[in-house]
Amino acid sequence: MMGLSMFVTDYGVLWLARGQAQNAADAGALAAAVSLAFDNSTDYSTTGPAYNAGTRAATTNTVFGAAPTTVEVFVDPATYGTWVPQPVPDICNTIGGCAQVNVYRTGMPTWFANVFGISSQQIRATATAQARGANAVRCLKPFGILDKWQDERLNTGVASDRMWHTGEDGDTPISTYDHYYSPTGSTLADLNTPPPLDTYTRPVLGNPGSPGTSFQALPMPGGDIGRQLALTTGMQNDRPPNGANGSTSNPFIAGWFVPVSPIGGGNTVDYKAAITGCVSQTVSLGQSLDILNVPGNRTQKTAQAIGCGPPDMSGCDSGMYAQDANSLYNQDPGAHWVDSCTCVMGSAHALSPRVVPAAIVDPDQYISAQNNGSSTITLINMVGMFIDGFRVSDGTVVVHLMRLPAEFTANGGAVPAANSFLEYISLVR
């Protein structure tokens, strides 16, 4: 009877603690992976954000009434072969982005086992989480933004400095996609050279693959994380001008976007409702999107749904651009972008409703599709954006590019890691 009591009571303590230790390890691994995805993907030091996040999350979870005795955090992929325990999950070696946390709790009491000379017991739990590129989102906002291109010339027909400029924060002059002109209004042709034509290259998967000329999910200045961009609402009749050497009336500037929606929504999706709310459909990379029909004043509708307010901008409370009561700005007015951390602060939500996914489209495909009367466009990539607000002075939507938590679907497409703004966090052990 004494032995049975030892088994039931002391073994029960062991398994209660085992579950709590596993919870602590899971929390630590997930926190470290989240930090790798959104804080710093290359700082693997014991003072880095991923290590600290994993340690902090694991130690705040108690195991049988006390903090874990020891917490081990592994985040450096160069040391996968020495992580404990082995082996590291295969997906860590093939894709990377893993964090592993071990939680130890020693000195837990025994009661009946004391009779047999066992005065304490201990437990260990381990968990491995991964941050990897995602490929699908719900609630895609209706912005099909032209991807970045290699800028070679100005719209005045002279060579540029070969840098792609947003026109924001002194990054001038704003780039225009100077590749085509429309000789008759219904045909396309390449502009005269020299100077060379602006060119666009899609990101390409493979080994090593290529990011193309596309937006890159790396911190500025090498990438586009934290980049301020002004989105210009594209009009139904926007097309290349008819000057063979280029024209200052070229509408296709950095930040130009066409309204889009998931397939089937071209004539049914309410543009403003899609901005302020959610088109409840999962959309993945490589899918086709409908070019959305938006009757009336597109810029006005965009302004009303986006909204604005201090400290960043104003002018959205009256006039033709007066924001709706449920504008994105009004849904979270305290949220604001902070350059020093390339992050959003002041939000009343775990994830601000002003942090949204947007589509990236191929400028060559869009211009050709419009010329051929196509009503669809391919989803090349997606970016996360914090929407600062509508800027009344020039009728644009000011945003900052950022990473975004998202979903992963086996049937979806993919982009190289350098281009992936979407992050999927999961436990892999």
C-alpha positions in Angstrom: 0.0 0.0 0.0 2.9 2.4 0.8 4.5 1.7 -2.6 1.2 2.4 -4.3 0.7 5.7 -2.4 4.3 6.7 -3.5 3.5 6.0 -7.1 0.2 7.8 -7.1 1.2 10.9 -5.2 4.8 11.4 -6.1 4.4 10.4 -9.7 1.4 12.7 -9.9 3.6 15.6 -8.7 6.2 14.6 -11.4 3.7 14.7 -14.2 2.0 17.9 -13.0 5.4 19.5 -13.0 6.2 17.9 -16.4 3.2 19.6 -18.0 4.1 23.0 -16.4 7.7 22.7 -17.6 6.5 21.9 -21.1 4.3 25.0 -21.1 7.3 27.1 -20.0 9.6 25.6 -22.7 6.9 26.1 -25.4 6.4 29.7 -24.3 10.2 30.3 -24.3 10.7 28.8 -27.7 7.8 30.6 -29.3 9.0 33.9 -27.8 12.5 33.5 -29.1 11.2 32.6 -32.6 8.9 35.6 -32.6 11.9 37.8 -31.7 14.0 36.2 -34.5 11.1 37.1 -36.9 10.3 40.6 -35.8 13.1 42.0 -33.7 16.5 40.8 -35.1 17.0 37.7 -37.3 20.8 37.7 -37.0 21.6 38.5 -33.4 22.2 35.1 -31.7 24.2 36.4 -28.8 23.3 35.8 -25.1 22.5 39.5 -24.9 20.4 39.6 -28.0 16.6 40.0 -28.2 15.8 36.4 -29.2 17.9 34.9 -26.3 16.4 37.4 -23.8 12.9 36.9 -25.1 13.2 33.1 -24.8 14.7 33.3 -21.3 12.1 35.8 -20.1 9.1 33.9 -21.3 10.3 30.6 -19.9 11.2 31.9 -16.5 7.9 33.7 -16.0 6.1 30.3 -16.2 6.3 28.6 -12.8 6.9 24.8 -12.4 5.3 23.4 -9.3 5.0 26.8 -7.6 8.5 28.1 -8.4 10.5 29.5 -11.3 12.5 26.9 -13.3 15.8 26.0 -11.8 17.6 26.4 -15.1 16.6 27.6 -18.6 18.8 26.9 -21.7 18.1 28.9 -24.9 19.6 28.0 -28.3 19.1 30.3 -31.2 22.4 30.2 -33.3 22.0 28.1 -36.4 25.8 27.7 -36.6 25.6 25.5 -33.5 22.6 23.3 -34.4 24.9 20.3 -34.0 25.6 21.0 -30.4 22.0 21.9 -29.3 20.7 19.7 -26.5 18.9 17.4 -27.0 19.8 16.0 -30.4 18.9 15.7 -33.1 17.5 19.1 -34.0 14.3 18.8 -36.1 15.1 18.3 -39.8 13.1 21.4 -40.8 15.5 23.5 -38.9 18.4 22.3 -41.0 16.5 22.7 -44.3 14.8 26.1 -43.7 16.4 27.6 -40.5 14.9 30.2 -38.2 14.7 27.8 -35.2 14.9 28.5 -31.5 15.1 25.8 -28.8 14.5 26.1 -25.1 15.1 23.6 -22.3 13.5 24.0 -18.9 14.8 22.2 -15.8 13.2 22.0 -12.4 15.1 20.3 -9.6 14.4 19.9 -5.9 10.7 19.1 -6.2 9.5 17.3 -3.0 8.5 13.8 -2.4 6.3 12.4 0.3 5.9 8.7 0.4 9.1 8.1 -1.7 11.0 9.4 1.3 10.5 6.1 2.9 12.6 4.6 0.2 15.4 7.2 0.4 14.1 9.3 -2.5 14.0 12.9 -1.1 13.5 14.9 -4.3 12.8 14.6 -8.0 13.5 16.6 -11.1 12.1 17.2 -14.5 13.2 18.6 -17.9 11.1 19.7 -20.9 12.3 20.9 -24.3 10.6 22.8 -27.2 11.7 24.0 -30.6 9.9 26.7 -32.5 10.5 28.1 -35.9 10.1 31.4 -37.7 9.7 30.9 -41.4 8.4 32.8 -44.3 4.6 32.7 -44.6 2.6 32.7 -47.8 -1.0 33.4 -47.0 -3.1 36.0 -45.2 -6.7 36.7 -44.4 -8.1 40.2 -44.7 -5.9 41.3 -47.5 -6.3 45.1 -48.0 -7.4 46.2 -51.5 -4.0 47.7 -52.4 -2.1 46.2 -55.3 1.2 48.1 -55.1 3.7 48.2 -58.0 6.8 46.3 -57.0 10.2 48.0 -57.0 12.1 48.2 -60.2 15.7 49.0 -61.3 15.6 52.7 -62.0 17.8 53.8 -64.9 16.2 57.0 -66.2 14.1 60.0 -65.2 10.7 60.7 -66.8 12.4 63.6 -68.6 14.4 61.2 -70.7 17.8 61.5 -69.0 19.8 59.0 -67.0 19.0 58.7 -63.3 21.3 57.9 -60.4 20.1 54.3 -60.7 18.5 54.4 -57.2 14.8 53.8 -56.6 13.4 56.8 -54.7 10.1 57.0 -52.8 9.9 60.8 -52.7 9.6 60.6 -48.9 11.9 61.8 -46.1 14.1 63.6 -48.6 14.4 60.5 -50.8 13.9 62.4 -54.1 13.1 62.7 -56.9 10.3 60.2 -56.8 10.9 57.3 -59.2 8.7 56.7 -62.2 8.6 53.4 -64.1 9.9 54.6 -67.4 9.9 51.6 -69.7 6.8 52.0 -72.0 5.0 54.7 -73.9 1.6 54.5 -75.7 2.0 55.7 -79.3 -1.7 55.6 -80.1 -3.4 55.4 -76.8 -4.2 51.7 -77.3 -0.8 50.2 -78.0 2.5 49.8 -76.1 6.1 50.3 -77.2 9.4 50.6 -75.4 10.7 54.1 -74.9 13.6 55.3 -77.0 17.1 54.6 -75.7 19.5 55.8 -74.5 19.3 56.1 -71.6 18.5 52.5 -70.7 15.0 51.5 -69.9 13.8 51.0 -66.3 13.5 47.2 -65.8 11.6 45.0 -63.4 12.7 41.5 -62.3 10.5 39.2 -60.2 12.0 37.4 -57.2 13.0 33.9 -58.1 13.1 30.8 -55.8 16.0 28.4 -56.1 19.5 27.8 -54.9 20.7 30.4 -54.6 17.7 32.1 -56.1 17.4 35.8 -56.6 15.4 38.6 -54.8 15.1 40.4 -58.2 14.5 44.1 -58.1 11.6 43.5 -55.6 11.1 44.9 -52.1 13.3 43.2 -49.6 12.4 42.3 -46.0 15.7 43.5 -44.6 16.3 46.7 -42.6 17.1 49.9 -44.4 19.3 50.9 -46.1 20.0 47.5 -47.6 16.3 46.5 -47.5 12.9 48.1 -47.1 11.9 47.3 -43.5 11.0 50.7 -42.0 10.7 52.4 -45.4 8.2 55.2 -45.6 6.1 55.1 -48.8 3.3 57.3 -50.0 0.6 55.3 -51.8 -1.0 56.9 -54.8 -4.5 55.7 -55.8 -4.3 54.4 -59.4 -7.1 55.4 -61.7 -9.0 53.1 -64.2 -7.5 54.9 -67.2 -3.9 55.2 -66.0 -1.5 54.1 -68.7 1.9 55.1 -70.1 1.9 58.5 -71.8 2.5 58.9 -75.5 6.0 60.6 -75.4 8.6 58.3 -77.0 11.4 59.8 -74.8 9.5 59.8 -71.6 7.0 62.2 -70.0 6.5 63.9 -66.7 2.8 62.8 -66.9 3.8 59.2 -66.4 1.3 58.0 -63.7 3.4 55.0 -62.6 5.4 56.3 -59.7 6.8 54.7 -56.6 3.8 53.8 -54.3 1.2 53.7 -57.1 -1.4 51.1 -56.4 -4.4 49.6 -58.2 -7.5 48.5 -56.1 -7.6 44.7 -56.0 -9.6 41.9 -54.3 -9.7 38.1 -54.1 -11.0 36.4 -57.3 -14.7 36.8 -57.6 -14.8 40.2 -55.9 -14.2 42.5 -58.9 -17.7 43.9 -59.0 -19.0 42.8 -55.6 -16.4 43.9 -53.0 -17.0 47.2 -51.3 -13.7 49.1 -51.6 -14.2 51.2 -48.4 -15.4 48.2 -46.4 -12.4 46.2 -47.5 -10.1 48.9 -46.1 -11.9 49.4 -42.8 -12.8 45.8 -42.3 -12.0 42.4 -43.8 -12.6 40.4 -47.0 -12.8 37.1 -45.1 -10.9 34.9 -47.6 -7.5 33.3 -47.4 -5.2 34.6 -50.2 -1.8 33.0 -50.9 1.2 33.9 -53.1 0.8 33.1 -56.7 -2.9 33.5 -56.8 -4.7 35.8 -59.2 -6.5 38.8 -57.9 -9.4 40.7 -59.4 -8.7 44.3 -60.4 -11.4 46.0 -58.4 -14.0 48.2 -60.0 -14.3 51.3 -57.9 -16.8 53.8 -59.3 -16.7 57.4 -58.2 -13.8 59.4 -56.7 -11.3 56.7 -55.7 -9.0 59.1 -53.8 -11.9 60.5 -51.8 -13.1 57.0 -50.9 -9.6 56.0 -49.9 -9.2 59.1 -47.7 -12.6 58.5 -46.0 -11.7 54.9 -45.1 -8.1 55.5 -44.1 -8.5 58.7 -42.1 -5.7 60.6 -40.2 -5.0 62.6 -37.1 -2.2 63.9 -34.9 0.6 63.6 -34.2 1.5 62.6 -37.8 -1.0 64.5 -40.0 -4.3 66.2 -40.0 -7.0 67.6 -42.2 -9.2 64.5 -42.2 -12.0 65.9 -40.1 -13.8 68.1 -42.7 -14.1 68.7 -46.4 -14.2 66.1 -49.2 -11.6 64.0 -47.4 -13.4 63.9 -44.0 -12.8 60.4 -42.5 -15.6 58.0 -41.7 -16.4 57.2 -38.1 -14.9 53.7 -38.5 -11.8 54.8 -40.5 -8.6 52.8 -39.8 -7.2 55.8 -38.0 -10.2 56.0 -35.7 -10.0 52.3 -34.9 -6.6 52.9 -33.2 -5.8 56.6 -32.9 -3.0 56.2 -30.4 -0.9 53.9 -32.6 2.2 55.6 -34.2 5.3 54.6 -36.0 8.7 54.8 -34.2 11.8 54.9 -36.5 14.3 54.0 -33.8 12.8 50.6 -33.3 11.1 50.2 -36.7 8.0 49.3 -34.8 4.5 50.5 -33.9 3.9 51.9 -30.4 0.9 53.3 -28.5 -1.6 50.8 -29.9 -4.6 49.8 -27.9 -4.5 46.3 -29.5 -2.1 43.4 -29.5 -1.8 43.9 -33.3 -3.0 47.3 -34.4 -5.8 47.3 -37.0 -3.6 49.8 -38.8 -1.0 47.0 -39.4 -2.2 45.4 -42.5 -1.2 43.1 -45.4 -1.0 44.5 -49.0 -0.4 42.9 -52.4 2.6 43.5 -54.5 2.1 43.3 -58.3 4.4 43.1 -61.3 4.5 46.5 -63.1 5.1 44.9 -66.5 2.2 42.5 -66.1 -0.2 45.3 -64.9 0.6 47.7 -67.7 0.3 44.9 -70.3 -2.8 43.5 -68.7 -4.5 46.9 -68.8 -3.5 47.3 -72.4 -5.0 43.9 -73.2 -8.2 44.5 -71.2 -7.4 41.9 -68.6 -9.3 42.1 -65.3 -6.9 40.1 -63.2 -3.4 40.4 -61.9 -1.0 37.9 -60.2 -0.1 38.3 -56.5 3.7 38.4 -56.7 4.3 39.1 -53.0 2.8 40.6 -49.9 4.1 43.2 -47.5 3.1 44.3 -44.0 2.3 48.0 -43.7 1.6 50.3 -40.8 -0.8 52.9 -42.1 0.2 56.3 -40.7 -2.8 58.0 -42.4 -4.1 59.9 -45.4 -2.1 63.0 -46.3 -4.5 65.6 -47.5 -1.8 67.9 -49.0 -1.0 65.5 -51.9 -3.8 62.9 -51.7 -1.6 59.9 -50.7 -1.7 57.3 -48.0 1.5 57.3 -45.9 2.7 53.9 -44.8 5.7 52.2 -43.3 6.8 48.8 -44.5 7.2 46.1 -41.9 7.0 42.3 -41.3 3.6 40.8 -40.5 2.5 37.6 -38.8 0.7 35.4 -41.3 -0.3 31.9 -42.3 1.4 29.1 -44.2 -0.4 26.9 -46.7 1.1 23.9 -48.5 -0.7 24.9 -51.7 0.6 28.5 -51.7 3.5 29.9 -53.6 6.7 31.3 -52.1 9.4 33.9 -52.5 13.0 33.9 -51.4 13.7 34.6 -47.7 15.1 38.0 -48.6 11.7 39.0 -50.0 9.4 37.5 -47.3 7.7 40.1 -45.2 5.2 37.6 -43.9 6.3 35.4 -40.9 4.8 32.1 -39.7 5.7 31.0 -36.2 5.1 27.4 -35.1 6.3 24.7 -32.7 8.2 22.1 -34.6 9.0 20.0 -31.5 
